[in-house]
Amino acid sequence: MRRLTGLESVFLSAETDTNLFHVGAVAVFDPSTAPAGSPPPYQALCDVLAARLPLLAPFRRRLLTVPGGLDHSRWIEGGEVDLAQHVLRTTLPSPSGPRELADFAAGVMSRRLDRDRPLWEIHVVEGLEGGLVAAVAKIHHAAIDGLTGVELTANLMDLSPEVRPVPPAEPPRDDHLPSPVALAIDGARRLVLRIPRAVTAAGMVTLGMRHLQLHNRHPEEHKPPGLMDAPSSLLGGRIGAARAVGMATVDRVLVDKVRAATGSTVNDVILAVTSAALRAELETSGDLPDKPLVAFVPMAVKGRGKEHDDAVNRLSGMLVSLPTTTPDPVERLVEVKANAGQAKQRERQLGSALFGSVAEILVPFLAGAVTRAASLVGPAVGWPPFNVVVSSFPGSPMPLYCAGSRLVAYHPLGPVVDGSSLNVTAMTYGETLQFGLLACGDTATKVERIAARLPEALAELAEQAA
């Protein structure tokens, strides 16, 4: 049994019927690479999962909540995981293409996970053109982040079509479950112990705000945006439960050409092409704000203490100004690089621990009330703290296989929230950079067009940079 970290707990407490905090992916496979005599893709995946569950801790854990929300919930293990409840099979009308697959994935991402079971699902999708098969996966953000998602994928995948044998492991012992009374007493005790932590966190916030005030007095050209600097846009407002999915793949060679010509990072290029795609879409619809959009960029941080050695979501984040008002592609990249550099410096000065320290003292009953109030007040007064979430993480440079089938494409999907109805997540895989876009369902046509503009934006940037 392990107590959730503050941030893991916030992802659960902040969830509503519309603000859904699971992450996901659309993975496309070619089953023709599977060895002769292999079972069909659905059964082959179930076989691999059954054999490797001892390596997949997030797939085994269930939630144990503390009465009254006095303390963060516990992850517990015990009992059989019924794969039939988690691995589902769907056949689309054949031949279905990327658009039909994206629509199906949007439906999956629109539904909440059942908290009475381990918080994950995988939908095996057949009927795709070319004999391809997809796996649309989702797992709660409390159980996983981008980097641990890569580790989870590595435990599921192989480097060849041959499924590697996994040494038999002893099944994890069932956790001893404390009674609700014992949980409530422990929660109340920890609530008292939080008082010194709350004082420390309040001091950190005060120092951070003071630093921001001093920083904002200096008219630096690429000063990071503040919490009040994001302009109102069509990406703001309250979101519904329905989701829309967009997918795009770009050539890694073009990314490397831009990096070599400009001294930029992969993340700089991702932010630049995202800026270009958003600028083009909003300009076409006549809705481009006269101020740059603001992106929230999650960042992984190190360490969290012995109590959370196996914790996920060791996250901080930074606000980055996206130069959506700049028409020239290379100038946009130069500005993004400078903006991101200043934002990283601010994040280091404020301290990565601030994010987690504040989340740690927000017990569930308080975190839920705060986040629900923010989701009501922020969009109502036209105050989005950011317009879009943009994140990226490295994937495998080598081809991967699952149950014998070669992984053709992998499009990661991150959550959206009130005030910011678009999430753009990218992952490198082999010679490609794979984008997954998740948006509020009201922007279904827009997210498809934004995804289509990403390769165009990269091609234009590469040409101009050269």
N, C-alpha and C positions, 0 to 999 in steps of 0.2 A: 504494500500500500504506500502510495506517495501523495503528499499534499501538493495541489496545484500551485504554480507560481502565481503572482499577482496578475501578470498579463494573460496567462492562460485562463484564469478565472474571469477576467474582464471580458474576454471573447465570449464566454458563456453567459455572463450576466447581462451583457449588452444586446444579446440576440433577441429579436422580436420576430413577428410573422413576416416582416418585410426586410429588416436588417439581418441578413443571414450570414453567419460567420464560419461557413465552411469554405475550403479551397478545393480545387479539382484539377483535372487534366483530361484532355482528349488525346489518347494514344492510338495511332493507326499502325496495324501490323500486316505483314504479308505472310500468310500461313503456308505458302508454297515452299518455304524453306524448311519446314518441319521434316524430320526424318520419316522415312516410310514406316507405316504402321502406327504413327502417332494418333492419339484420339482427336476428335474434333476440337476446335479452339476452346469452346466453353468448358468441356470436360478437362482438357489439358491444363487450363488455367486453374481450375478447381484442384487438380492433382498437385500442381506446384504450390498453391497456397496451403493446402493441407500439410504438405511436407515441410514447408518453411515457416509455418506460424510461430515456432519457437524463436525465429529470428526477427519477427515482426511485432514488436511490443505494442505499437499503437493499434494494431488490429485485435489485440487481446484485451485491452483495458476497457473497463466500464467506469461510469461515474457513481460516486457515493456522495450525496449532498449532505451538508450540515444543516440541521433544523434551524429555521429562522434566518438562514443566510448569514449566520454569525461569523463564519470563517470560510476560506476557500474550500471547495470540494476536494475529494480524494480520488485518485486513480486506483482502482482495485483490479485484481486478476482472480480468476477462478471460474470453474465450469467450462463446458464445451462451447466453442464458437460454432454456431450453426451456419456453415457457409451458404446454405440455401437461402438464408435471410439476407445475405450480404452480396452474393454474386448472382446477378440476375441476367437473363438472356432475352434479347430483343432482336427481331428481324424486321428491317425496314423494307419497303417496296423496292424490288431490284430493277434496275441498278440505281442506287442512291449515291449522290455525290456529296461534296463538302458542305453544300448549303443544307441539305437534309440532315446530315450528321450534326451540323452546328445547331439546327433547330431542336434535334433530339437532346443534345447536350444542354441546351438552354432549359428545357423542361426538367431535366435531372437537377440542375443547379437551382431551380426555383422552389424546390421542396426541402423542408427542414428534415434533419436527421432525427431518428428515434433515439431519445436519450436513455431508453431502457436497455439498449444494446450497445456494443462497441460502436463508436461513431464513425462508420465508414460504409461505403457501398462501391461496388464495381459493376457496371452494366456492360456486358459483352454484346456488341452490335454487329449483326450480320446483314447481308444483302447489299453491301457496298460494291460500287463498280470496281472492276478489275479483280474481283474475288478477295478484296481486302476485308479485314475485320478490325473493328475499333473496340477499345475499352474506355468507357467514360467513367472516370473515378472521382469520388468526392470523399473528403474526410474533414472532420471539424478542425478549425484553425487552433483550437485549444490543444489538439493532439499532435500537431505537426506544423512546421514552417518550411520555407523553401529549401534550406540546406538539409534538414532531416528528411525532407521529401526525396532529395537526391539519394540519401543513404537507404531509404526504404526501397526506392527503385532499384538500387544496386543489389539489394538482397533478393529482389524478385527476378532480376534479369540475369542473363548469361552473356558471355562474350562469343558464343558459338551456338549453332542450332542444337547441339547436344545439351540436354538438360543436366547440369552438374549435380552429382549426388550430394545430399546434405547429410552429414553424420547425424545419427539419431540422437536426439536430445531428451533429457528428462523433462516431462511436462512441468511447467511452473506450479509450485504449490499454491493451493488456494489461500488467499489472504484471509486472515482472521478478521471478521467484520465486527467492529464495535457497535454497541447498541446506540439507538438514537439519543438516549439520555447521556451516554458517555461522550458522544460526538458534540452534543450541545454544551456539556460542561467544558470540554476541551476548547470548543469555539469561544465560549465566554472568557476562559482563561487567556487565550491568545488575543482576544479583543482588548483586554486590559494591557497586555504586553505591547500592543500596538501603539500605545500613547507615546512612548519615547520615540518610536519610529516615525510617528506622525509629526512630532516636533522636528525631527531631523529632516524629514521630507519637506516640511513647510519652509525650513531654513534654506534647503537647496532650491526650492521654487523661488523664494524671495531673492536669493543671490542670482539665480538665472534671469529673473525679470529685471533686476537691477543691471545686469550685464547687457541685456537686450536694450534697455533704455539708453545706456551709455553708447552702445554700438550704433543705435539708430540716430544719434546726434551727429555722427560723422557721415557726410554725404558721399559715401563710396559708390563707385559706378555700378558694381555688381553686388551690392549689399543683399544678403538673403532676405526673402519676404518675411513679414511678420504675420501673426494670426489674423490680422484685419486687412491684409493686402490682396487676397484673392478676389477677383472681380466676379460679379454675378454673371452667370452664363446659362445656356441650356443644359449644361451638365449638373446644375444645382437643383435645389428643391427636394421635396420628399419623394422617396422611391416607393414603388409597389413591390409585390412579391415576385412578379414575373421577371425573368432574365432573358437577355439576348447574348449570343456568343458570336465572336468573330475570330477568324484564324488567318494567319499569314506566315509565309516562310520566305526568308531572304538568303542570298548567297553570302556565306561567311567571307569569301574572297573580296567582295565589295566592301565589307566592314573593315577588313584588314588594310585595304587600299586607302580608305579614308583615314584610318588610324595612322598609317605610315606617313601620309601627306600632311597631317595636321598635328601629330603628337597627342592625339586624343585617346581615351579609353573606350572600351566596348560600351560601358554605361553612358559615356558622353554621346556616343553615336545613337544609342537607343533613345535617349532623351531628345536628341536633335530631330530624329525622324518622327518621333511621336509629336513633337511640336509642329513639324511641317504638316503631318497628316491632320492634326486638329485645326491648324490654321486654314488649310485648304477646305476642309469640310465646313467649318463655321463661316468662312468667307463666302463660300458658294451659297449657303443658306441665308446670308445677310445677317448672321448673328455673332460675328467676331467682335469680342470686347475690345475697347480701345486701350486696355491695360493687359500686360502679359498674364496668361494663365499661371496658376501655381500648382506644382506637383508635390505630393508627399512621396518621398522615396524611403522605404524601409531599409534598415541597416542591421546586420548581425553584430552582436557584441560578444565579448568573451566572458566566461565565468559567471557564476551566480552563487557561489558558496556550496558547502558540502551538502546542505539540505536538498539542493536542486542539481546534483551532479548530472542526472539524466534528464534534465528539463529541456524542453524545446522552447521556441519563441524567445530566444535570448536576443531581443530586438530593441533597437532604438529607431530613430528616423530623422529625416531632415526635410525642410521645405525648400524647394528649388524653383526659381522663376523660369518659366518656359518662354522663350522669345517668340511668341506667336504673333507679335506685331512687327517682326523683322522679316522683310520679304526675301532677302538673299540667303540661299542655303548655307554657304560657308560662314557668313556672318552669324547666322543662327547657331552653328556649331561652336564658333569662337565664344559667343555669349554663354551658351550652355556650359561649356568647359569652365569658364570663369565663374559663373553662377554656382555650379556644383562644387567647385573648389572652395569658394567662400562659405557655402553651406556646410561642407565637411569641417572646415575650421571652426565654425560656430558650434557645431555639434560636439567637437572635441573640447571646446572651451566650457560649454555648459555641462559636459560630463554625460557619458552614456548611461550612468547609473540612475540619472534622474527619471528616465522613462519607467524603468522597472520599480524604482523606489515608490513613486506615486501610485503605480498600479498595485503594489503589495499592500498598501494600507486601505485600498478601496475594497472592503469586504463586499460580498455579493449583494446584500440588501441595499448598500449605499451605492455601489457601482451601477446597479440596474436603474436606480432612481436618477442618478446623475446623467447617464447616457440617454435615457428616455427623455429627460428634460432638454438636453442638448439637441436631440434629433427633432424635437418640436419647436424649440425657440430659434435655433440657427437658421433653418430654411425659411421660417416664417418672417424673419427680419432681413432676409437676403444676405446672410453672413455665412458663406462657406469658408471654413479655415483653409481648404484647398479644393481644387477643381477636379483633380484626377490623381489616382495612385499609379505610380510607375515603378516596377521592380524588376530585377533580373538576377539570375544566378547561373553558374556554370553547370553544364551537363557533361555527358561522356563524349570525348573526342573520337571514340571508336564505336562501330556498329554494335547495337545491343539486340538481344533476342529474349523472348519470353515464351516459355513452353514450346520452343522450337521455331516460333514465328519471328521474323525480323522486324524490329521497330523501324517504321518508315518515317513517322512524324510524331512529335510530342508537343502539344500546345497547353501550357500551364494556365490555370485560371485562378484569380484572386478575388476577394470579396469587394462588394460596393456598399456604400452607406449613404444615409440621408445627407444631402449637400454635395455629394460627389458620386455621380451615377456611372462612372467609368473606371475600370481597372485594366491596366495594360501590363502584362507580365511576359518576360522574354527569357528563353533558355537556349544556350548554345548546345548543339548536338551535331557531332561530326563536322561536316563542311557547311553547316547551315546555322541560322539563327531563327528560332521558332517563336512566334508571338501568339499569345492567347489573350483575347479581349473579352471581358465580361462587363455587361452593362444592364441597367434597368430596362425592362421589357419595352418601355415606351420609346426607347431609342433603337429598336431592332434594325430598322433600315440604316440608321446612321452608323451603328457599330460595324455593319457589313461594309459600308463604304469607307469608314476609317481604316479598317483592316486592309482593304484593297489599296489604299493610298500609301501604306507603309513601304512596300517594295518600290513604288514610284518615287517616293521621297528619298529612299536610299540611292536609287539609280541616279537621280538628279544631283544629289550631294556628292556621290563618287565622281561624276563627270565634272562638276564644278571644282571639286577639290584637286583633281588631277590637273 
